[in-house]
């Protein structure tokens, strides 16, 4: 089956990609499983989780949280494994009729070819106010630069890293008393607050590209 944007129905089935501890992934799953206000027809439906790291803590955490969300492990540790990872992921996307691909602590860059197959279907979170401080170590970059405000951005994934249209942003003030650890904690708190909200916006079509 050849996949293009017309094969993806306008649905709210969501797959989460995660590489590590899974705090954002677990937060999203918890939000849509337990929040009564999200049990209506406009609720995001988390149907699968994929990790590229076989030892990632997120795998067991999701399995303990729920028995009906399958967790797939597809190795992707270096660029030579990218093509196989994306091929297997695409099969899962088709099989589960996925409408949204949510990156939650997914620490690999998807190929331009893969991203081009899913326009405005891949969502990512970044710990800065994009377009500032793109790429890795964004929190440290902002802290070391000495800016007074940083934040969190939810955005669409495009072929250029951290450059897709913004869905939602939240500002975080860097206080004089902050150190890198306290700033990281503040950023993560905001991440957990706004990522589910951004997905709700997409589900309810209250965000327009």
FENHUKA-V715812 format. One record per backbone hydrogen bond with DSSP energy under -1.0 kcal/mol. NH is the residue of the N-H (numbers start at 1). CO is the residue of the C=O. If there is no record, write none. Layout:
# FENHUKA-V715812
NH;CO
NH;CO
This chain:
# FENHUKA-V715812
7;4
11;9
14;45
15;100
16;48
17;102
18;50
19;105
26;22
27;23
28;24
29;25
30;26
31;27
32;28
33;29
34;30
35;31
38;35
39;36
43;40
45;12
47;14
49;70
50;16
51;72
56;53
58;20
59;56
61;57
62;58
63;59
64;60
65;61
66;62
72;49
74;51
76;52
81;78
82;79
85;81
86;82
87;83
88;84
89;85
90;86
91;87
92;88
93;89
94;90
95;91
96;92
97;94
98;93
99;13
100;13
101;121
102;15
103;123
104;17
115;111
116;112
117;114
118;115
121;118
123;101
124;155
126;153
128;126
130;128
132;129
141;137
142;138
143;139
144;140
145;141
146;142
147;142
150;172
152;170
153;126
154;168
155;124
156;165
157;122
163;160
167;154
168;154
170;152
172;150
174;148
178;175
183;179
184;180
185;181
186;182
187;183
188;184
189;185
190;186
191;187
192;188
193;189
194;190
195;191
198;194
199;195
200;196
201;197
202;198
203;199
204;200
206;201
